[in-house]
Amino acid sequence: MTKIRDEKYLKALGKRIKKIRTEKGISTYDLSYESSVSRSQINSIEKGSINTTICTLKSIAEAFDMKVSDLVDF
């Protein structure tokens, strides 16, 4: 199986999530609590250093009171 990883896309996704989080005035601690995603994983997503799952994105989107499609609209 080939490992597919688009670094530019992962960085853009991380930047988008961080932008939403900071605009909403939410700390990584609070996002972690609300989404049940660890702070270290949120930090890695925001840095674009991991290829996260759709279920994790769903949890983050719900914590923002958004849809997953809103997170990937960049």
C-alpha distance (Angstrom), angle and dihedral (degrees) to the residues before:
residue distance angle dihedral
M1 . . .
T2 3.78 . .
K3 3.77 118.2 .
I4 3.80 108.6 -130.3
R5 3.78 116.7 -158.1
D6 3.78 126.8 162.3
E7 3.80 105.9 -165.5
K8 3.81 94.8 -169.3
Y9 3.79 91.7 51.8
L10 3.81 92.8 48.0
K11 3.82 90.8 49.8
A12 3.83 91.1 48.2
L13 3.81 91.2 49.3
G14 3.80 91.7 49.2
K15 3.78 91.9 47.8
R16 3.82 90.6 50.0
I17 3.82 93.3 50.1
K18 3.80 92.1 47.2
K19 3.81 90.8 48.6
I20 3.81 92.3 51.7
R21 3.80 91.3 45.7
T22 3.80 94.2 50.6
E23 3.82 93.5 43.1
K24 3.79 88.6 54.2
G25 3.81 90.4 47.4
I26 3.79 92.9 -121.2
S27 3.79 120.7 149.1
T28 3.78 121.9 -140.4
Y29 3.80 86.6 -111.9
D30 3.81 92.1 56.4
L31 3.80 93.0 43.6
S32 3.77 88.9 50.5
Y33 3.79 91.2 51.9
E34 3.82 95.1 45.3
S35 3.80 95.4 44.5
S36 3.83 99.6 35.9
V37 3.81 87.7 -128.6
S38 3.80 116.2 130.0
R39 3.80 118.4 -107.2
S40 3.78 90.6 -123.0
Q41 3.80 90.4 54.7
I42 3.83 91.4 47.8
N43 3.80 89.4 50.5
S44 3.81 90.8 49.5
I45 3.80 91.5 48.7
E46 3.80 91.6 49.1
K47 3.82 90.3 50.2
G48 3.80 90.2 49.3
S49 3.76 91.3 -125.0
I50 3.82 97.7 125.8
N51 3.77 134.9 48.6
T52 3.79 99.9 -130.9
T53 3.79 127.8 -158.6
I54 3.77 126.9 -102.6
C55 3.82 88.9 -118.3
T56 3.81 90.4 57.8
L57 3.81 90.3 49.2
K58 3.81 88.5 50.3
S59 3.81 90.6 53.9
I60 3.80 91.8 49.0
A61 3.81 92.1 46.2
E62 3.80 91.1 50.9
A63 3.80 90.4 50.3
F64 3.82 87.4 54.9
D65 3.84 90.3 45.2
M66 3.80 88.7 -118.7
K67 3.78 140.0 113.8
V68 3.80 122.5 -102.5
S69 3.79 88.1 -114.5
D70 3.82 88.3 62.8
L71 3.80 89.7 58.6
V72 3.78 94.3 53.3
D73 3.81 95.6 44.0
F74 3.81 98.4 111.4
